[in-house]
Amino acid sequence: MPGVTLKNILSKKNNTAVLALSFINEMKAHISITDETNTYLCGNTQVLTQYEHPVKLQEEILGWVKGDEKAVHIASFLTLLAQKESERKSLGSEVLILYQEVNMVFNFSDKLAQAIGPVSIAQIAVDEAMRLINSVSGVVVLWDETSGQLQMPASAGNTLFDKEKIASHADLLLKIGLSGQSEIMSDLTALKESGIIGDEVQSVIYSALKVKHRVMGAIILAGGKPMQYAASDLKFLTTLALQSSSAIESALLYEKNIREAREKEEAMRRVYEITAKFVPYEFIGSLGYKLITDVKLGDQVEKIVTVLFTDIRDFTTLSEQMTPEQNFRFVSSYNERMGPIIRNHNGFINQYLGDAIMALFPESAEKSLSASIEMQQNLREFNTLQKARNLPIIKMGIGMHTGPLIMGITGDKDRLDATTISDTVNTASRIESLTKYYKANILLSEITLQQMKYSGMFHLRYLGKVQVKGRQSAIGIHECFSSDSEDQINKKEKTLLFFNEGIHYYLNKSFANAIKCFEYVTGINPEDHTTQFFLGNSIRYLQKGVAENWSGVVEMSNK
């Protein structure tokens, strides 16, 4: 018997092995057992071969038992075990064959279960009907409630059914298969005259596809011989149609659900996309959520971020020269240029405030400053276009500060708002307003500079300290001139030592020395408006004097 070996019988994985080895031990036999190739399996390897007896199964030698006079008994016992194992396997094979035969009965149901769409189910149905019922052609027709037309999703065998004629003669088919009946047709005149079937068709059998009382369609088979079908064929086709109907109904329902789910998913995706334009994904992500629908009133998180503010200078005067529509278009055009720059540097816009922008940079202060530089450079390109169109040029101030900030959801149960609350925001806003005071394009706080690992990659100048309203201690302010023209950067770098020396004298009330330094700088670079600011202050303070407690700290009481 294939698959039965002496090695398997003595294997620890085989339950008979325990019995066999127990029998050998009880016999206290001095033996050695080998397989048919004399490969040792168990026993005593040093045994003297006095006797040698084969273990057989249907005249086939499975192995040998060698040793003393007890070898014959052990060989007989192993032969018996081999026979039992063979019988067990033979019985298992018979059961398997019987199972396979029974399984054939349910084959159709299994095929239907594996099919997904209504088209594939219809094809399986007509293929199985053609296989089991002798026919030359077969089709499945389904009624499409959406279009109000008959469809032929599946066919098999010879092309004896005309798909277009079926669609155009739904009224005729409504009288047969779509009436809900199952029948063997004897009169095929109407079908042939309408062109639904060819002249070579001599027999037709059909069975309705229906679920409960609703007729979905029919399975129709055609034969090339008269009186080809019997009652047994109709009974079997009806059984196939019954099973197919439920499967097709489920598939149609599934497709409908999938279609509706996709439509809802697409609608939700569009909602999320639109919502993200009002509340950035980064804001939602900072709260620990992926979807805005998950947030709730009171959610909050505290982070260390760099807050950036931009503002168009003298925008009120500029806007007075435009109509409201021109004003809106101008601001929109400006925001469209600046917004992507912020996002490209891993920041996100918290608010568009008319002519101003508030952005947050959670990752690093360097990215905030890099974005500021690119925004100013982009503005310079924008002004080039403005000049070419004889339109006024604009200037923009940018300020930033780094510190703790709370992002959260505030409001009430009917109206939520994503908001930020922090002194860091107020400070950053006031630093931006200082750009007008210092005649600078980009200002950053000392704290922001300290957060940078690679501040040496930027062109910076220290301007002194300011006392921002609401803060107990003054903060240092630095100008970044990396966004200036190449000529201005070279001149400011060339005069940087004299500028720094002038600031030192200025803050220590040595205004005469400060004037000398600042005059030297403006002599080389007359367009250095920040130096001109300090030069003008130094001259005025030298002439009029300053208070005893003057420390050079600028007090900012409002924006």
Stockholm file with secondary structure:
# STOCKHOLM 1.0

chainA/1-559         MPGVTLKNILSKKNNTAVLALSFINEMKAHISITDETNTYLCGNTQVLTQYEHPVKLQEEILGWVKGDEKAVHIASFLTLLAQKESERKSLGSEVLILYQEVNMVFNFSDKLAQAIGPVSIAQIAVDEAMRLINSVSGVVVLWDETSGQLQMPASAGNTLFDKEKIASHADLLLKIGLSGQSEIMSDLTALKESGIIGDEVQSVIYSALKVKHRVMGAIILAGGKPMQYAASDLKFLTTLALQSSSAIESALLYEKNIREAREKEEAMRRVYEITAKFVPYEFIGSLGYKLITDVKLGDQVEKIVTVLFTDIRDFTTLSEQMTPEQNFRFVSSYNERMGPIIRNHNGFINQYLGDAIMALFPESAEKSLSASIEMQQNLREFNTLQKARNLPIIKMGIGMHTGPLIMGITGDKDRLDATTISDTVNTASRIESLTKYYKANILLSEITLQQMKYSGMFHLRYLGKVQVKGRQSAIGIHECFSSDSEDQINKKEKTLLFFNEGIHYYLNKSFANAIKCFEYVTGINPEDHTTQFFLGNSIRYLQKGVAENWSGVVEMSNK
#=GR chainA/1-559 SS CTTCCHHHHTSTTSHHHHHHHHHHHHHTCCEEEEETTCCEEEECTTCCCSEEEEEEETTEEEEEEEESTTHHHHHHHHHHHHHHHHHHHHHHHHHHHHHHHHHHHTHHHHHHHHCCSHHHHHHHHHHHHHHHSCCSEEEEEEEETTTTEEEEEEEEESCCBCHHHHHHTHHHHHTTGGGTCEEEESCCHHHHHTTSBCTTCCEEEEEEEEETTEEEEEEEEEESSTTCCCHHHHHHHHHHHHHHHHHHHHHHHHHHHHHHHHHHHHHHHHHHHHHHTTSCHHHHHHTTCSSGGGCCTTCEEEEEEEEEEEEETTHHHHHHTSCHHHHHHHHHHHHHHHHHHHHHTTCEEEEEETTEEEEEESSCHHHHHHHHHHHHHHHHHHHHHHHHTTCCCCCEEEEEEEEEEEEEEEEETTEEEEEEECHHHHHHHHHHHHHHHHTCSEEEEHHHHHTCSCGGGSCEEEEEEEEETTCSSCEEEEEECTTSCHHHHHHHHHTHHHHHHHHHHHHTTCHHHHHHHHHHHHHHCTTCHHHHHHHHHHHHHHHHCCCTTCCSCEEECCC
#=GC SS_cons         CTTCCHHHHTSTTSHHHHHHHHHHHHHTCCEEEEETTCCEEEECTTCCCSEEEEEEETTEEEEEEEESTTHHHHHHHHHHHHHHHHHHHHHHHHHHHHHHHHHHHTHHHHHHHHCCSHHHHHHHHHHHHHHHSCCSEEEEEEEETTTTEEEEEEEEESCCBCHHHHHHTHHHHHTTGGGTCEEEESCCHHHHHTTSBCTTCCEEEEEEEEETTEEEEEEEEEESSTTCCCHHHHHHHHHHHHHHHHHHHHHHHHHHHHHHHHHHHHHHHHHHHHHHTTSCHHHHHHTTCSSGGGCCTTCEEEEEEEEEEEEETTHHHHHHTSCHHHHHHHHHHHHHHHHHHHHHTTCEEEEEETTEEEEEESSCHHHHHHHHHHHHHHHHHHHHHHHHTTCCCCCEEEEEEEEEEEEEEEEETTEEEEEEECHHHHHHHHHHHHHHHHTCSEEEEHHHHHTCSCGGGSCEEEEEEEEETTCSSCEEEEEECTTSCHHHHHHHHHTHHHHHHHHHHHHTTCHHHHHHHHHHHHHHCTTCHHHHHHHHHHHHHHHHCCCTTCCSCEEECCC
//
